[in-house]
């Protein structure tokens, strides 16, 4: 009972409230002491296209998507075929739908409960909606108190007209009263103090907690949610968010705010990161701290903007021109988006460098029920004001590579600020000695800094290791747990710090391994090739592209069965 998991897929046309139904059920489940995950799946059309709320109800925190679904609820069958790779039936799947004649071939032969959603909704209230009928029906199947469902629904609809809210109430009650026989084992609910949070919201929370007070926003799927959350968060603490006219303006506004002494942030996805790359190079050359959240999606080009893939690692690592040392970090799960982003802000400020945080659509737009996220411990960014001297050297050569940072208006701290190579004072210079010294200085900042033990997350024992980053880490962890149940001990190493690569930590974590499998969600094995050039270890690649989330069982089977090629 305690380790039981129940998964539910709710599908329908975009705009029909499928996602709202899923969010309502997850929040009510959390309110009653359960844990779980909601993955939002939709096509690029959004409204009128396909949409699915993919739910996983558990007792413990969970960060991986369900491999199959115990209950599939189809508010309509329009475009369902587009989910045939994502919504897979299990051995005990029950299908709930209005039109059993249109059940797709992949689901035929399963037990079916036919329910007149539209009729129930219209009969219950003139403002009735089928998604609220489904919420009531599934709430009863989950053994949630009707009062918990109604409380969450009415809170969510607080700004809607009274008739709309009454329609929701009537439809939930009607769905709850339906005698549909859905009887599946349920996880226990005995936790408390949970947050319902997306990875994008967690990233915004981490940035805000670390001191960010300015954000520049240009909308792009799937990163926009983080900026939307920050708009209200910044306003509450006296900060500001400005919507820019494009990605170039957003990154340049971020640099401008940071140059003025305000911790600054922006967010984007692959195409936006490509457009921002020249300006990020300016931040490297001028040693201006900033934090950029890149929420990865399927590419190249427009690709699959509403689906997840870890395919921006190469551009994050190598996409700047020249020798341009910078930070690249990756959030390991949904609550870790808060820690990774907050840590990136702190590091960017301390080292006076741009920091790129890699998330992805799965992490960013999925909602998890979790304990309050961990945040990094505060640490001093070092000297940030210029000494009162006419000999201020903005780019003074220091043992750490970090120089005193002055801001506009500081007395006796004049220097030239631009993207040209320079001497210690900041004066543009083409001298070889100045160039070599500044190159060494910028690299030294990252090479000599002690990043501590937060560079990654390690676990397990054995002579086989699974190395991963980002959302692949939770899938690798679960695969390792399944292999352990089958008698195979496997280590896991999840990289939070990708650049500079924590070689000493990695070598300690992988010492004695005869086999190291690099698990990632992209086609080009980007992490594998990055590590292969730096580690003298027997590396193997397990690279599976998106858009379907990584399946821990697939990883366990491949790793347990044979050597990966």
C-alpha positions in Angstrom: 0.0 0.0 0.0 2.7 2.6 1.0 4.8 2.1 -2.1 1.8 1.9 -4.5 1.7 4.3 -7.4 -1.3 5.3 -9.4 -1.1 7.0 -12.8 -3.9 8.8 -14.6 -3.9 10.3 -18.1 -6.6 12.9 -18.9 -6.8 13.9 -22.6 -8.8 16.3 -24.8 -8.6 19.2 -27.1 -6.4 22.2 -26.1 -8.4 24.8 -24.2 -11.0 22.3 -22.9 -9.5 22.5 -19.4 -7.6 19.2 -19.3 -4.6 20.7 -17.6 -6.8 22.6 -15.1 -8.4 19.3 -14.2 -5.0 17.7 -13.6 -3.8 20.6 -11.5 -7.0 20.6 -9.4 -6.6 16.8 -8.7 -2.9 17.1 -7.8 -3.4 20.0 -5.4 -6.3 18.3 -3.7 -4.2 15.2 -3.4 -1.4 17.2 -1.9 -3.8 19.0 0.5 -4.7 15.5 1.8 -1.1 14.5 2.4 -0.1 12.8 -0.8 2.8 13.4 -3.1 2.8 13.3 -6.9 3.7 14.7 -10.3 1.7 16.4 -13.1 3.3 16.4 -16.5 1.7 18.7 -19.1 1.7 17.5 -22.6 0.4 19.5 -25.5 1.1 20.3 -29.1 2.4 23.5 -30.6 -1.1 24.6 -31.5 -2.0 24.9 -27.8 -5.7 25.9 -28.2 -7.6 23.4 -30.4 -4.7 21.0 -30.6 -4.0 18.1 -28.4 -3.6 18.3 -24.6 -3.0 15.9 -21.8 -2.6 16.0 -18.0 -0.4 13.1 -17.1 -0.5 12.4 -13.4 1.4 10.2 -11.1 0.1 9.8 -7.5 2.6 8.5 -4.9 3.4 8.5 -1.2 6.9 9.7 -1.7 8.3 12.6 -3.8 8.6 11.5 -7.4 10.4 13.2 -10.4 9.9 10.7 -13.2 6.9 10.4 -15.5 4.8 7.3 -15.6 5.7 4.6 -18.1 2.0 3.5 -18.4 -1.3 4.7 -17.1 -3.8 2.9 -14.9 -6.7 5.2 -15.8 -7.1 6.9 -19.2 -9.8 9.5 -19.3 -10.7 10.9 -22.7 -12.9 14.0 -22.7 -12.8 13.5 -26.4 -10.7 11.4 -28.8 -9.6 14.3 -31.1 -5.9 14.1 -31.9 -5.4 11.2 -29.4 -3.2 9.5 -31.9 -0.6 12.2 -31.3 -0.1 10.8 -27.8 0.3 7.1 -28.9 4.0 7.2 -27.8 3.3 8.9 -24.5 0.1 7.4 -23.2 0.6 3.7 -22.9 -1.8 1.3 -21.3 -0.7 -1.0 -18.5 -1.9 -4.4 -17.4 -4.9 -3.1 -15.4 -5.7 0.0 -17.4 -9.3 1.3 -17.3 -10.6 3.6 -20.1 -13.2 6.3 -19.3 -14.7 8.1 -22.2 -17.9 9.4 -23.7 -17.7 7.7 -27.1 -16.6 4.1 -26.9 -17.0 3.7 -30.6 -14.0 5.9 -31.3 -11.5 4.2 -29.0 -8.2 4.0 -30.8 -6.7 0.7 -31.8 -4.0 0.9 -29.1 -6.6 0.9 -26.4 -9.1 -1.7 -27.7 -9.8 -4.7 -25.5 -9.4 -2.8 -22.3 -12.2 -2.3 -19.7 -14.3 0.7 -20.7 -16.5 3.0 -18.6 -18.7 5.0 -20.8 -19.8 8.3 -19.3 -21.8 11.1 -20.9 -19.5 14.0 -19.8 -21.1 16.7 -22.0 -24.7 15.7 -20.9 -23.7 15.6 -17.3 -22.1 19.0 -17.5 -25.0 20.7 -19.3 -27.6 19.1 -17.1 -25.7 20.1 -13.9 -25.5 23.8 -14.7 -25.7 26.2 -17.7 -22.0 27.1 -17.1 -21.1 23.4 -16.7 -17.8 22.1 -18.1 -16.8 18.6 -18.8 -13.4 18.9 -17.2 -15.0 19.6 -13.8 -17.2 16.5 -14.2 -14.0 14.5 -14.8 -12.4 16.1 -11.7 -15.3 15.0 -9.5 -15.3 11.5 -11.0 -11.5 11.1 -10.5 -11.6 12.7 -7.1 -13.9 10.0 -5.9 -11.7 7.3 -7.5 -8.8 8.8 -5.6 -10.8 8.8 -2.4 -10.4 12.5 -1.9 -13.0 14.3 0.2 -15.4 16.2 -2.0 -14.8 19.2 0.2 -11.1 19.2 -0.7 -11.9 19.2 -4.4 -14.4 22.0 -4.1 -12.0 24.1 -2.0 -9.2 23.8 -4.6 -11.6 24.5 -7.5 -13.2 27.5 -5.9 -9.8 28.9 -4.9 -8.5 28.5 -8.5 -11.6 30.1 -9.9 -11.8 32.9 -7.4 -11.6 35.7 -10.1 -14.2 34.0 -12.3 -17.9 35.2 -12.4 -20.1 33.6 -9.8 -22.1 31.6 -12.4 -18.9 30.1 -13.6 -17.9 29.1 -10.1 -21.3 27.6 -9.4 -21.1 25.7 -12.6 -17.8 24.2 -11.5 -19.2 23.3 -8.1 -22.3 21.6 -9.6 -20.2 19.6 -12.1 -17.7 18.4 -9.5 -20.6 17.2 -7.4 -22.2 15.5 -10.4 -19.0 13.7 -11.3 -18.4 12.7 -7.7 -21.9 11.2 -7.5 -21.4 9.1 -10.6 -21.5 5.4 -9.7 -18.6 4.5 -12.0 -16.7 1.5 -10.7 -13.0 2.6 -10.7 -11.4 0.5 -8.0 -7.6 0.5 -8.1 -5.0 0.3 -5.3 -4.1 3.8 -4.0 -0.9 5.1 -2.4 -1.2 6.1 1.2 -1.3 9.8 2.1 0.6 10.7 5.3 2.9 13.6 4.4 2.3 17.3 5.2 3.9 20.7 4.5 4.1 20.2 0.8 4.6 22.7 -2.0 3.0 22.3 -5.4 5.6 23.8 -7.6 6.9 23.7 -11.2 10.5 23.7 -12.0 10.1 27.2 -13.6 8.5 28.5 -10.5 11.3 26.9 -8.4 13.9 28.5 -10.6 12.3 31.9 -10.1 12.1 31.3 -6.4 15.8 30.4 -6.2 16.8 33.5 -8.2 14.7 35.8 -6.0 16.0 34.2 -2.8 19.6 34.7 -4.0 19.1 38.4 -4.5 17.9 38.9 -8.1 16.1 42.2 -8.3 15.9 42.7 -12.1 14.7 40.5 -14.9 14.4 41.1 -18.6 11.8 39.0 -20.3 11.0 37.9 -23.9 8.4 35.2 -24.2 9.6 31.8 -25.5 8.2 28.3 -24.8 8.9 26.6 -22.4 10.7 29.3 -20.4 8.0 32.0 -20.2 6.5 30.6 -17.0 9.6 31.4 -15.0 9.5 35.0 -16.1 5.7 35.3 -15.5 6.2 34.0 -11.9 9.1 36.4 -11.4 7.0 39.4 -12.5 4.9 39.1 -9.3 7.8 38.0 -7.1 10.0 40.9 -8.1 7.3 43.4 -7.6 6.7 42.1 -4.0 10.3 42.8 -3.0 10.8 46.1 -4.8 12.4 44.6 -7.9 11.5 45.0 -11.6 10.8 42.9 -14.6 10.8 44.5 -18.1 9.4 42.8 -21.2 11.9 43.3 -24.0 11.2 43.5 -27.7 13.4 40.5 -28.5 16.1 38.2 -27.1 18.9 40.6 -27.9 17.2 43.4 -26.0 16.5 41.0 -23.1 20.1 39.9 -22.6 21.5 43.4 -23.1 19.0 44.8 -20.5 20.2 42.1 -18.2 23.9 43.1 -18.7 23.0 46.8 -18.2 21.3 46.1 -14.9 24.1 43.9 -13.7 26.7 46.6 -14.8 24.7 49.0 -12.6 25.1 46.7 -9.6 21.7 45.0 -9.5 21.7 41.1 -9.6 20.0 40.4 -12.9 18.3 37.4 -14.6 16.8 36.3 -17.8 15.3 33.1 -19.2 15.0 31.6 -22.7 15.2 28.4 -24.7 17.5 27.1 -27.4 16.8 29.6 -30.3 16.9 32.5 -27.8 20.2 31.3 -26.3 21.7 31.3 -29.8 20.6 34.9 -30.3 22.0 35.9 -26.9 25.4 34.3 -27.4 27.3 37.4 -28.6 26.1 39.5 -25.7 27.0 36.7 -23.2 30.5 37.0 -24.6 30.4 40.7 -23.8 29.5 39.7 -20.2 32.6 37.4 -20.1 34.9 40.0 -21.5 33.6 42.8 -19.2 33.4 40.4 -16.3 29.7 41.3 -15.7 27.8 38.9 -13.5 24.4 37.6 -14.8 22.3 34.5 -14.6 20.5 33.0 -17.6 18.0 30.1 -17.3 17.8 28.0 -20.5 14.7 25.7 -20.5 15.6 23.2 -23.2 13.2 21.8 -25.8 13.3 19.6 -28.9 15.4 21.1 -31.7 16.9 22.1 -34.0 15.4 25.4 -35.0 11.7 25.7 -33.9 11.8 21.9 -33.4 9.2 20.7 -30.9 8.8 23.7 -28.6 6.3 22.1 -26.3 8.3 18.9 -25.6 11.5 18.2 -23.6 15.0 17.3 -24.7 18.5 17.9 -23.3 19.9 19.0 -26.6 21.3 22.5 -25.7 24.3 21.3 -23.7 26.7 21.8 -26.6 25.6 25.4 -27.2 25.7 26.2 -23.5 29.3 24.9 -23.2 30.7 26.0 -26.6 28.4 28.5 -28.1 30.4 31.6 -27.3 33.1 32.9 -29.6 36.7 33.1 -28.5 38.0 31.7 -25.2 35.1 32.7 -23.0 35.1 30.9 -19.7 31.7 30.9 -18.0 29.6 28.9 -15.7 27.1 26.2 -16.8 24.9 24.4 -14.2 22.0 22.0 -14.5 19.1 21.5 -12.2 18.7 17.8 -11.2 15.0 17.7 -10.5 12.0 20.1 -10.0 12.9 21.3 -6.5 16.6 21.4 -7.4 15.7 24.2 -9.9 15.5 26.5 -6.9 18.9 25.4 -5.5 20.7 25.3 -8.9 19.4 28.7 -10.0 20.1 30.3 -6.6 23.6 28.9 -6.5 24.2 30.1 -10.1 23.2 33.7 -9.0 25.6 33.5 -6.1 28.5 32.2 -8.1 27.9 34.7 -10.9 28.1 37.5 -8.4 31.1 36.1 -6.6 33.1 35.4 -9.7 31.8 38.2 -11.9 30.9 35.8 -14.8 27.7 34.9 -16.7 26.1 31.7 -15.5 23.8 29.5 -17.7 21.4 27.2 -15.8 20.1 24.3 -17.9 16.6 23.1 -17.2 14.2 21.5 -19.7 10.5 21.4 -20.6 9.9 18.4 -18.4 11.4 20.0 -15.3 10.2 23.5 -16.1 6.5 22.9 -16.8 5.8 19.8 -14.7 4.3 20.3 -11.2 5.6 18.2 -8.3 4.3 17.9 -4.7 7.5 18.3 -2.7 8.9 19.5 0.6 10.0 23.1 0.5 13.0 23.3 -1.8 16.5 23.5 -0.4 18.4 26.8 -1.1 22.1 27.4 -1.2 23.8 28.8 1.9 24.6 32.5 1.6 28.2 33.3 1.1 30.0 36.6 0.6 30.6 37.6 -3.0 33.8 39.3 -1.9 34.9 42.9 -2.5 32.3 44.7 -4.6 33.2 48.4 -4.1 36.2 50.2 -5.4 38.8 51.7 -3.0 38.9 55.6 -3.0 41.9 55.9 -5.4 42.7 57.5 -8.7 44.6 54.3 -9.6 41.5 52.1 -9.8 42.3 49.0 -11.8 39.0 47.3 -12.8 40.8 44.3 -14.2 43.7 44.1 -11.8 45.5 40.8 -12.0 44.9 38.9 -8.8 45.6 35.4 -7.5 42.0 34.5 -7.6 41.3 36.2 -10.9 38.6 38.3 -9.3 39.1 42.1 -9.2 37.4 44.8 -7.3 34.1 45.6 -9.0 32.9 49.2 -9.1 29.6 50.5 -10.3 28.5 53.6 -12.1 28.6 56.5 -9.6 31.4 55.1 -7.4 33.9 57.8 -6.7 37.4 57.5 -8.2 36.5 54.3 -10.1 36.6 55.4 -13.7 37.4 52.8 -16.4 36.4 52.0 -19.9 33.7 49.4 -20.1 33.2 47.6 -23.5 33.8 44.3 -25.2 37.3 45.1 -26.5 40.3 43.3 -25.0 41.9 45.6 -22.4 44.7 46.1 -19.9 44.2 46.1 -16.1 42.7 49.6 -16.1 40.2 48.7 -18.8 41.8 50.7 -21.6 41.4 48.9 -24.9 44.6 47.1 -25.9 45.9 44.8 -28.7 49.1 44.0 -26.9 49.9 40.3 -26.7 50.9 40.6 -23.1 47.6 42.2 -22.1 45.6 39.7 -24.0 47.4 36.7 -22.5 47.2 38.1 -19.0 43.5 38.8 -19.2 42.8 35.4 -20.8 44.6 33.7 -17.9 42.8 35.9 -15.4 39.3 35.1 -16.7 40.1 31.4 -16.7 41.8 31.5 -13.3 38.5 32.6 -11.6 36.9 29.3 -12.5 39.9 27.1 -12.0 40.9 28.2 -8.6 37.5 28.7 -7.0 36.4 26.0 -4.5 32.9 24.9 -5.5 32.6 22.5 -2.6 30.5 19.3 -2.7 27.4 20.9 -4.4 28.9 20.1 -7.9 26.7 17.0 -8.1 24.8 14.3 -6.3 26.2 10.8 -5.8 24.8 7.6 -4.5 25.0 3.9 -4.5 27.9 1.4 -4.8 29.3 -1.0 -7.3 31.7 -1.1 -10.2 29.1 0.3 -12.7 28.1 3.9 -12.6 25.3 5.9 -14.3 26.4 9.5 -15.0 23.7 12.1 -16.0 22.7 15.7 -15.8 19.4 17.5 -15.5 16.1 15.7 -15.7 17.9 12.5 -16.8 19.2 12.2 -13.3 15.9 11.2 -11.7 15.4 8.6 -14.3 19.0 7.3 -13.7 18.4 7.2 -9.9 15.2 5.2 -10.3 16.8 2.8 -12.8 19.6 2.2 -10.3 17.0 1.5 -7.6 15.3 -1.1 -9.8 18.7 -2.7 -10.6 19.4 -2.9 -6.9 16.2 -4.7 -6.3 17.4 -7.2 -8.9 20.7 -7.7 -7.2 22.9 -5.4 -9.2 24.5 -2.5 -7.4 25.0 0.6 -9.4 26.5 4.0 -8.5 24.8 7.2 -9.7 26.5 10.5 -10.4 24.3 13.5 -11.3 26.2 16.6 -12.5 24.9 19.9 -11.2 28.1 21.8 -12.2 29.0 21.2 -15.9 31.5 24.0 -16.5 34.0 24.1 -15.1 33.9 20.4 -15.0 34.6 19.2 -11.4 37.2 16.7 -12.5 38.5 15.9 -9.0 35.0 15.2 -7.6 34.1 13.1 -10.6 37.3 11.0 -10.4 36.6 10.4 -6.7 33.0 9.5 -7.3 33.9 7.1 -10.1 37.1 5.6 -8.6 37.2 1.8 -9.1 34.4 1.7 -11.7 34.9 -0.7 -14.6 31.9 0.6 -16.5 30.5 4.2 -16.7 27.3 4.7 -18.6 26.4 8.3 -19.6 22.6 8.7 -19.6 21.1 11.7 -21.4 18.1 12.8 -23.4 19.5 13.9 -26.8 20.5 12.3 -30.1 24.1 13.4 -30.3 25.4 12.0 -26.9 26.5 15.5 -26.0 27.4 14.8 -22.4 29.2 11.6 -23.3 31.4 13.4 -25.8 32.1 16.2 -23.4 33.2 13.8 -20.7 35.1 11.5 -23.0 37.5 14.3 -23.8 38.3 14.9 -20.1 38.0 11.6 -18.3 40.3 8.6 -18.7 37.5 6.1 -17.9 35.6 3.4 -19.8 32.7 5.5 -20.9 29.6 4.2 -22.7 26.8 6.2 -24.1 23.1 5.7 -23.5 21.6 8.7 -25.4 17.9 8.6 -26.0 16.3 11.7 -27.7 13.0 13.2 -26.7 10.2 14.1 -26.8 9.0 11.2 -24.5 10.6 11.4 -21.1 13.3 8.9 -20.2 11.9 5.6 -18.9 13.8 4.3 -15.9 12.9 0.7 -16.8 14.4 1.1 -20.2 17.6 2.4 -18.7 17.6 -0.5 -16.2 17.0 -3.1 -18.9 19.7 -1.8 -21.2 22.3 -1.3 -18.5 21.5 -4.7 -16.9 21.4 -6.7 -20.1 24.5 -5.7 -22.1 27.3 -3.3 -22.7 26.0 -0.2 -24.3 27.5 0.7 -27.7 
